[in-house]
Amino acid sequence: MRYLVLILFVCLINFSIFKAQDDDYNMDEDISIDETSSSSSSSAANIEKGSVPTIKSASANIYFEDQFQDKSKWSRWVKSQAKKDDVDEVLAKYDGEWGIEIPQSSVYSDDYALILKSKARHHAISANLFKPFDFSTSPLVVQYEVKYQTNQECGGAYVKLLSHTGKQLDLKQVTDKTPYTIMFGPDMCGVDHKYHFIIRYRNPKTGAYSEHQAKKPTEPLDTYFTDKKSHLYTLVLSADNSFKMYIDNKIINSGSLLEDMEPSIIPPKEIVDETDRKPDDWDDREKIADATAKKPEDWDETEPKEIVDQSASIPHGWLENEAVMIPDPNAVKPADWDDDIDGTWEAPSIDNPACKDAPGCGEWTAPMIANPAYKGIWRAPLVDNPDYRGKWEPRKIPNPDYFEENHPYKLTPIGSVALELWSMVDGVVFDNFIITSDQSIAKQYDDQIWYPKSVLESKAISAASDSVVDAVIKATKDRPWLWAVYVVAILLPLVLIFVFCWPKKSAKKAADAIRKKTDAIEADSNDQQSLTRAEEDEDEPEEIEESKIKRTVRPATSRDALENEEQVEEDEAAEPTEDDKSKNSSPSASGKGRRRMRKE
């Protein structure tokens, strides 16, 4: 019965918590966004209850946009069918799987997204921009969402903005060698977390391209890969050569293309002359041995650094005849041991128990001490080199590739966006891509799409990780009447447990308890009475003699004396004294008392 009540109580608690969470979730889904809240007059929010928020915009400042809600535009994404160069045939294929579907962890019922669906494979998929971005306008804003539905182990989630060379790019042939202008986004492997911003810059003097990456941010990035939430990655590159990198609207890294890229975009004015060689007579020794110094005659190089301590003696109790390790006497040769196959069996060695309390066992050797006569190998002291000319360095010459650049913002135009990745986990979600020259449009996508989703995801994760106490408090916040249910559900099992575990005591046990508390007189059994009387007779023989004298009215024969003695015993048994109750009797004492009384 007790277990049944406890089970009912747990079920009641869970039901109320789940019901409260369900109510809260339904309340959170009722999100409405007005067009007036938008920072762009050409945008509008079209949201239905329980559905993902969407934005429709016809702004000319949008170069690419995809919320993946329009199924007719899914075909714009083209999976690569190419192979990587200089890689084993098995690994060279871009055979990683992609899908446009609703993620398992989605907080909306119809939120489609681009999902990387296989692990330990090369993946490549790309789409053309609506129109090329040629860096004639500013700023360039690149923004998209990434969510790791499982903890990432090793792999990237960055985008590549492929270069536009004037001719149409075959998206089915996109590889890691396909030229790009900007690479941007998160990447990690093990404990190394990165947030990339890399540009390929064309040297205007030589026409050669070189890669330059932003300095590593100091902000910790590990939680963005492990919290299983959608995170918003934003790059803002401006015409003043400044860049800002955001995660969830928080600046993670910033700097200048001229000062904060590695290596520097502007090459050095001078470079080392690779043909220059160090002259043969160049002496770059700052100190040399003193040629005039002589070795002292008493300098003995043969003396060792350490010698045996002749004053040492063997410690008292040292057991020279005992080995430090002995065969285990309790070891038994395994039944399946075959000497022909396994070799001769030997018991394993254990520490010698005889050495446990001894200062040592086995052969004793005296310790080594420093040799006071040791001087080592003699060397002449060092003096300044009169021919020292300093440290030689090759000469520098003007850099033929040097150029001056005040506007590195003007990069190679962009024509496509691509995801060319290797990942050790599947289920990576990409959503809500936007490439624009208007930062307010990107902010609108942030406010109306990512932020509501992030709130719902946080609440869902928080609800799943709440403790029982937190869940109970949350459940009763808007439903105070649940407290009455909890009180009844808690008290009822406690009452039943008390009743079953502590039953009512019997009348006899209750009476015994009262008698012990009040020290009430309690009649002893016949055996106990005999033992008590015998002990008192032994301890107080004078009182027994006096009582017999008082009760004797005539000379008594031996028979009368015995009758009187029996009468005295009956009277004493009927009227127990305080000493009787406090003494502990024994059979031996009782027998001794009877013998004394009969003798008298």
Secondary structure, 3 states (H helix, E strand, C coil): CHHHHHHHHHHHHHHHHHHHHHHHHHHHCCCCCCHHHCCCCCEEECCCCCCCCCEEECCCCEEEEECCCCHHHHHHCEECCCECCCCCHHHHECCCCEEEECCCCCCCCCCCEEEECCCCEEEEEEEEEEEEECCCCCCEEEEEEEEECCCCCEEECCEEEEECCCCCCCHHHCCCCCCEEEEEEEEEECCEEEEEEEEEEECCCCCCEEEEEECCCCCCCCHHHHCCCCEEEEEEECCCCEEEEEECCEEEEEEECCCCEECCCCCCCEEECCCCCCCCCCCCCCEEECCCCCCCCCCCCCCCCEEECCCCCCCCCCECCCCCEEECCCCCCCCCCCHHHHCCCCCCEEECHHHCCCCCECCCCCCEEECCCCCCCCCCCEEECCCCCCCCCCCEEECCCCCCCCCCCCCCCEEEEEEEEEECCCCEEEEEEEEECCHHHHHHHHHHHHHHHHHHHHHHHHHHHCCHHHHHHHHHHCCCCHHHHHHHHHHHHHHHHHHHHCCCCCHHHHHHHHHHHHCCCCCCCHHHHHHHHHHHHHHCHHHHHHHHHHHCCCCCCHHHHHHHHHHHHHHHHHCCCHHHHHCCCCHHHHHHHHHHHHHC
